[in-house]
Amino acid sequence: MGLLLGGATARADEKSAASDWQAPKLSLMPDEDSVYAPEGPPRDDIGVNNGGVNIAIDVSYLTDYVYRGIDHSETGGHEDAPNAQFDATVEFNLGRLPHPFIGVFVNVYNSDPVSRFQEIRPYLGIDWTIRPINIVLGHTTYLYPERDELNTAEVFGKLTFDDSIIFGTERPVFAPYLLATYDYDLYNGTYFEFGVKHDFVFEDYGLTITPIARMSYVTTNQLYATTPGGNDSGFQHYDVGFTTSYSLNKLLNVPNRYGEWSLEGQFFYTDNIHNDLKADTQTWGGIGIGFRY
C-alpha cells in the first residue's frame, strides 16, 4: 500500500512539474510585457535604398566648364558660354568589401564649333572605407568627339581622411583629401590635388553649405605647359568657393523612398599659381538637380 501511495505521489509531482514547465523564450523576446507598442516598419521618410545597388545622378547648368584649373568653355567659344553637364554613377554596395562603381560624365557646349558634345568621360573604380580613411581607386577615359587627337586616359587614386576621429565631432571638420592621377596615354604626366572642405548642415531647413579650398601640383604633364615642350611641372592652380544642396524632398514633402532629390548650386574662383603653367583666372558657377537612390 505504501509503495502504491509513494508511486502515485511521485507521478503527481511529475505531472505538476510538467504543467509548470514553460518553453524558454527566444533571445529577441522581452522577459516581461512592455507598456510600449512594438516597433513598426520603417517610415517612408527614413532611408532610401537598402539594396546592393546605389545610383547618383547630377544634371547641372554652368556659366563655364572649368576642370582642374582650365576653362574648357573658351575653346572656340566665348566668355561665359553656358555648359550643360550630366554625371551618372552606379555603385554596388558589397558591405565591408570595396564597392565597385561605374559612371559617365558628359559636357554639352553649344558654342563649341566642332562638337556640341564637347567631352565624354567614362570612369570606373572601387570605393572602400576603412575608417578613418576612404580610398577610391579607378580609371578615367577622356573622349572628345571629332577631336580624336585629344583623347587620353588616366588612372587615379584618392585618399580622404575623416578627421572627426581627432576632433570628436559628429561630422568631419576639414575632411582633407589627396588626389593623384597619372595620364599614361597622351601626356605621360601626373596631377596631384589637395583639398579641404566642411559641411554646414541645417537639418531643419534641409540645407547644406560646403566651403571648399583646393590646389594642384603637376609633374612632367604637357597638358599644363603653356608652350609645347615648355615647363610642365610645379604648382598649377587653386580653387576657392562653395557648394550648396537643398532638399527638394523636404520642400515638396516627397518621401525618401522615392529617392533623395536636391537643388544644387556652386560658386568658385579659380586662378593660376605658376605663370609658366596653363591655368585660367575665372569666376564661375551654376545650378543643378541631384538625385540619389
N, C-alpha and C positions, 0 to 999 in steps of 0.2 A: 504493500500500500504506500509506504514511504517512498519507494522507488517511482511509483506511478505519479505521486504528487510532485516529487522532485523533477521528473521529466516534464510534466505539464507546466510546472513553473518556469523551467528553462526555455520551453518553446514559447511561452507567453512573453518572456523577457526578450527573446529574439524577435518576435513579431512586433513588440513595442519599439525596439530599436530600429527595425526596418521601416516602421511607419514614420519615425522621427528623422530618418536619414534624408538629406536633400542633396541634389546634384550640385557639384561645385560650379560656381559662376565663372563665366569666361572673364579673362583679364580686362576686356573692354566694358564689362557690365559694372555699374556702380554698386558698391557694397550696400547701399541703402537708397531708398527712394529720394529723389530730388524735387524740390519745390519749383525748379526751373524747367521750362519746356525744353525738349531735346533740340539740339542744333539742327536747323533746317538745311536745305540745299543751298548752294552758293547763290547770292543775289545777282541780278542782271548787271548791276553796276560795279561788280568786283571781278577782276580778272578778265582776260580777253581770249586767250588761246592756251590751253593746257596740253596741246598736241605736240608732236615732234617736228612740225614744220612751221616756221615763222616767216612772215612777209613784211617788207618795208618798202614803201613807195613814196617818192617825193617828186612833185612837179613844181617848178619854180619859174619865175619871170624876173630876169635881172637886167640892170642897166648895162652891165659889161660881164664878159666871161673872163675872169681873172683866175688863173691857175698857176700856183707856185711862182707868183710874182710877175707873170707875163700876161698882159691883156690881149687875149686872142680875138677880141672884138674889133680891133683896129687892123686886122689883117685883111686888107682890101675893102674894109667897110668905112665907117666914120665914127666920130666920137659919140659915146653913149648910144650906140645902136643896140636895141633890146635883144636879149637872148632868151629863148625858152629851153629849159633843161628838164630832163626826165632821168630819174635814177631809181632802179628797182633791184631789190636784193631778196633772195630766198635763202634762209638759213635752216639747217637741220639740227635740231636740238637732241644731242646724244647724252644728256645728263652731265656727268663729271668728265666725260671724254671731250676732246676737241670737237667744236661744232663746224662742220663744213658749210661753206656758203658759196653762192654763185650769183652774179649780178651783171647789170649793164648800165652804163651812163651814156646819154645822148645829148649833145648840144645842137640846137636848131638856131641858125643865124641867118635871117632873111637877107641881110645886107652882104653876105659873102658872095662875091662874084663868080665863084666856082661851083659851090655846092651848098644848098641850104642846110643839109645835114653836115655841119662842119666837122664834127668829131663823134665817133662811136667808140666807146671804151668798155669792152667786156672784161670782167675780172672774176677771179675765184680764189679761194683760200680756206684757211681754218681760223677759228676764233676760240681761244682757250683761256679761261680764267683760273689761275692758281693764286688765290688771294694772298697778298695784296697786289699781284701782278696780273695784268691782262695782256695776252700775247696774240698778235694777229700776224699770220704769215700768208703770202699769196703771190699771185701773178696777174699782171695787167697788160693788155694789148691795146695799143693806140692805133686806130684806123681813121684815115682821112679820105673820105670818098672823092674819087677823081684826082687825088694827090698821093698816089701810092708811094712816091719817093719820100714822104714824111712818115710813113708807117714805121712803128717801132714797138718794142716790148720790154718789160722790166719785171724783176722780182722785187718783193718788198717785205719788210718786217716792221712791226710797230709794237713798242712796249709802253704800257700806261700804268702808272703807279697809283694805287688807291691810298692816298695819304691820310684818310680818315683814321687809319690804324695808329698813326702818330698823334694826331690832334684829338683823338677820342670823340669825333663828331659822327653824326648820323650819315652825312654825305661827304664826299671828298672836298677838300678845301681848295687845292690848286690842281689836282689831277694831272701832274706833269706827264708828258709823253715824249718819246723819241721815235721818229720815223726814219728809216733808212731804206733807200731804193738803189738798185743797180740796173742801168739800161745796158743789156747785153747784145742788143741788135744793131741800132744805128749809131748811138753816141758813145757806147762803152765807157760810161761815166757814172758817178754816184751822186745822189742828192740826199742830204740829211736835213731834217726839220725837227726843231724842239719847240714845244708849246705848253702853255698853261691855260686853264680856264676855271670858272667857278659858276655853279648853278645857283641863282637866287630863285627859290621856289615859293610862289604864293598860292598855296593849295586852295584857299577859299575862293580864289578867282580863276583857278585853272591856268595860271600864267607862270612861265619860267623865262627868266632873262639870264643870258650867259655871256659875260665879258670874256674875250679871247685875245691872247697875245702869242705870236709865234715868229720864229726867224729861221733862216735856212743857211746851209753851207754846202757848197758843191766842190767836187774834185774831178779833174780831167773830164768834164762834161761839156762838150762843144755846143750843146743846145743853148747854153748860157753865155757863150762867147759873143762879144759884140761884133767881132770880125772873124772870118774863117781863119782858123789856126791861131787865134789870139788867146789871151788869158782865159782859162776855163776853170779856175779854182779860187775859192775864197768865200767869204760871207756874201750872199747874193741878195736877199730881200727880207723884209719884215712886214707883218700884218698886225694891226690892232683894230678891234671892233667888237661887235656883239651879235648874238642871235637871239631871237625870241620865239617862243612857242605858246600858243593859246589854245586851250582845249575846246574844240567845237562840240564834243560830247556834252560838256558842262553847259555851254551856251545854248545848245539846241535840245538838251535833255535826251540825248541819244544813249541807250545802254551800251556799255563797253563790249558786250557780247557781239556787237556788230563791228567791232574793231575800234581802234583809237584814231580819231580824226583830229587834226590840229591845223591852225592857221600859223604859218611860219614866216619870219622875217629875218633879214640880216643886213648889216651895215658895216663896211670895213674901209680902212685907209691902208693902202699898200705903197711901199716906197723901196727904192734900191738901197743897198748898203755899200757895195764896192762899185765905183764908177766904171770899172773895166768889165763888169759882168752885166748881162742883159736882165733888166727888170724895169718895170714901169711904175711911175708915180700916178696913183689913181685912187679916187674915192668912188666906191661902188656899193651896190646893194640891191635888194629886191624883196619880193614876197612870194609865197607859195602855199601849197596844201600838202600835208603829210598824212600818211595812212600806215598804221601798224596793226598787225594781226598775228 
